[in-house]
Amino acid sequence: MTEDVELDRARAAYRERDARESPYRWDNPGYVGFVQAIERALLRAIADTGAPLAGAQVLDVGCGTGYYLHRLLEYGAAEGHGVDLVPERIEEGRVRYPSLDLRVGNAAELPFGDGELDVVTQFTCLSSILDGDVRLAAAREMRRVGGWVVSYDMRSAGKGEGTQVVALDEPELRRLFGEPALLRRVSLRFDLWQILGRHAFAAQTLAALPPLRSHLLGVWRPTTQPTR
């Protein structure tokens, strides 16, 4: 599969998904609890590794409309840059979050110089790239333009919001980024959040069981090099 073919496939899949009614909405208590748990895990990981969020230049790859990037600025980052394949998402994000620098672009060809950013993040973007070579190219670009790298993604294959995804399990993350400074299972499965709805305490109790955690959160230091 060529890079252009894979990018066209991913772009079409995201547009199709965006056109459907989604449970990933702020009027859905299960989604709200799910996102809040992600943010708690993210802030804990940043604190535990010493990643320099305060005053940082941050890039989010596959930023969508920019929600997570916007939150990182609220948590102390100085500037937020985002890249996404889908122009409609970038247009919506520019309206929602005018302080962000959001651009239509390809994760495998990031429009930034070597080491230009302090922190580069991706939230369930790389698992949507089915071609392993293109996925590796995107990960290498993240390493090239950034210092610290933060990845939050699904640890098993299947369907993500109705879109086919691949597993970013521990071996794959090490292939993409090298040896992590931190790698944790996080996030109670979203289907369980949907069932539990407003019962956040019950969800947090179940989230203490590692087999029910659906994602891996990893942090990589600037000096770590990807494996060959």
C-alpha positions in Angstrom: 0.0 0.0 0.0 1.5 3.4 -1.0 1.4 6.3 1.3 -1.0 8.3 -0.8 -3.4 5.3 -1.0 -3.3 4.9 2.8 -3.8 8.6 3.5 -6.8 8.7 1.1 -8.3 5.6 2.8 -7.8 7.2 6.3 -9.3 10.5 5.2 -12.4 8.8 3.7 -12.8 6.7 6.8 -12.7 9.7 9.2 -15.2 11.7 7.0 -17.6 8.7 7.0 -17.3 8.4 10.8 -17.8 12.1 11.4 -21.0 12.0 9.3 -22.5 9.4 11.7 -24.1 10.1 15.1 -21.4 9.4 17.7 -21.4 8.5 21.4 -18.4 10.8 21.7 -20.4 13.8 22.8 -20.4 16.1 25.7 -24.1 15.4 26.5 -23.1 11.7 27.1 -22.0 11.1 30.7 -20.1 8.0 29.8 -18.0 10.0 27.3 -17.4 12.8 29.8 -16.1 10.4 32.4 -13.9 8.6 29.9 -12.3 11.9 28.8 -11.8 13.1 32.3 -10.0 9.8 33.2 -7.7 10.2 30.1 -6.7 13.7 31.3 -6.0 12.5 34.8 -3.8 9.7 33.5 -2.0 12.1 31.1 -1.2 14.7 33.8 0.0 11.9 36.1 2.3 10.5 33.4 3.7 14.0 32.6 4.4 14.6 36.3 6.0 11.2 36.8 8.4 11.5 33.9 9.2 15.2 34.2 8.1 16.0 30.7 8.2 19.9 30.3 4.6 20.8 29.7 4.8 24.2 31.4 5.7 26.8 28.8 6.1 24.2 26.2 5.6 24.3 22.4 3.3 21.4 21.8 2.3 19.6 18.6 -0.7 17.2 18.5 -0.7 14.8 15.5 -4.1 13.9 14.3 -5.5 16.7 16.3 -9.1 16.6 15.0 -10.8 19.9 16.1 -8.1 20.5 18.7 -9.8 19.6 22.0 -6.8 17.8 23.6 -4.4 20.5 22.4 -6.6 23.2 23.9 -6.6 21.3 27.2 -2.8 21.1 27.2 -2.6 24.8 26.9 -5.0 25.2 29.8 -2.6 22.9 31.7 0.4 25.2 31.1 1.7 24.8 27.5 2.7 28.0 25.9 1.7 27.3 22.2 -0.3 24.6 20.6 0.1 23.4 17.0 -2.1 20.7 15.4 -2.1 18.7 12.2 -5.0 16.7 10.8 -5.8 15.1 7.5 -9.4 16.2 7.3 -9.9 19.9 6.3 -13.4 20.1 7.8 -12.0 19.2 11.3 -9.3 21.9 11.0 -11.9 24.5 9.9 -14.1 23.6 12.9 -11.2 23.7 15.3 -10.1 27.1 14.1 -13.5 28.4 15.0 -13.6 26.7 18.4 -10.1 27.4 19.4 -8.7 30.5 17.6 -5.6 30.6 19.7 -4.4 27.3 18.3 -2.2 26.9 15.1 -4.2 24.2 13.3 -3.1 23.0 9.9 -4.3 20.4 7.3 -1.4 18.0 6.9 0.1 14.5 6.7 1.6 13.0 9.9 4.3 11.4 7.7 5.5 14.8 6.5 5.2 17.2 9.4 5.7 20.9 8.5 8.2 21.6 11.3 11.9 21.7 11.6 14.1 19.2 13.4 13.5 19.5 17.2 11.3 22.5 16.8 8.7 21.4 19.3 9.1 20.6 23.0 6.4 17.9 23.2 4.6 16.0 20.4 1.4 14.1 21.2 -0.9 11.7 19.5 -4.3 10.5 20.7 -5.6 7.4 18.8 -4.2 8.7 15.5 -1.5 6.1 14.7 -3.8 3.1 15.3 -5.9 4.5 12.4 -3.0 4.1 10.0 -3.3 0.5 8.8 -0.1 0.5 6.7 2.8 -0.4 9.0 5.4 1.5 6.9 3.3 4.7 6.8 2.7 4.4 10.6 6.5 4.1 11.2 7.1 7.1 9.0 4.6 9.2 11.0 6.2 8.0 14.3 9.7 9.0 13.0 8.4 12.4 12.0 7.1 12.9 15.5 10.5 12.0 16.9 12.2 14.3 14.4 10.3 17.4 15.1 9.9 17.0 18.8 11.6 16.5 22.1 9.3 14.5 24.3 6.7 12.2 22.7 3.4 11.3 24.4 1.2 8.5 22.8 -2.3 7.4 23.9 -3.7 4.6 21.8 -5.6 1.3 21.7 -3.6 -1.7 22.8 -5.8 -4.2 20.7 -7.1 -4.2 17.2 -10.7 -3.9 16.2 -13.1 -1.0 15.6 -12.6 2.5 16.8 -15.9 4.5 16.5 -16.8 2.2 13.7 -13.4 2.7 12.0 -10.9 -0.1 11.5 -7.8 0.2 13.7 -4.6 -1.7 14.4 -3.2 -2.5 17.8 -0.6 -0.3 19.3 0.6 -2.9 21.8 3.9 -2.7 23.6 6.0 -4.4 20.8 4.5 -2.0 18.2 5.1 1.1 20.3 8.7 0.0 20.9 9.1 -0.5 17.1 7.7 3.0 16.5 9.3 5.0 19.2 12.0 3.0 21.0 12.2 2.3 24.7 9.7 4.4 26.7 10.4 6.4 29.8 6.9 5.3 31.0 4.3 2.9 29.5 1.0 2.2 31.3 -2.3 0.5 30.7 -5.0 3.2 31.2 -8.7 3.9 30.4 -11.6 1.6 31.4 -13.1 0.2 28.1 -15.4 2.8 26.6 -18.3 0.3 26.3 -18.2 -0.1 30.1 -18.2 3.7 30.6 -21.3 3.7 28.3 -23.1 1.2 30.5 -22.1 2.8 33.8 -23.0 6.3 32.6 -23.2 8.6 35.6 -21.8 6.0 38.0 -18.2 7.4 38.0 -17.2 5.6 41.2 -18.2 2.2 39.8 -16.2 3.0 36.6 -13.2 4.0 38.6 -13.4 0.9 40.7 -13.5 -1.3 37.5 -10.6 0.7 36.0 -8.4 -0.6 38.8 -8.5 -4.0 37.0 -5.7 -4.0 34.3 -7.5 -6.4 31.9 -10.3 -3.9 31.6 -8.0 -1.0 30.5 -8.2 -0.6 26.8 -5.4 1.8 26.0 -1.6 2.3 26.5 -0.2 5.7 27.5 3.5 6.1 26.8 6.0 8.8 27.2 9.4 8.9 25.5 12.4 11.2 26.3 14.1 13.2 23.7 17.3 11.1 23.7 15.5 7.8 23.0 15.9 6.6 19.4 13.5 4.3 17.5 14.6 0.8 16.9 15.7 -0.2 13.4 
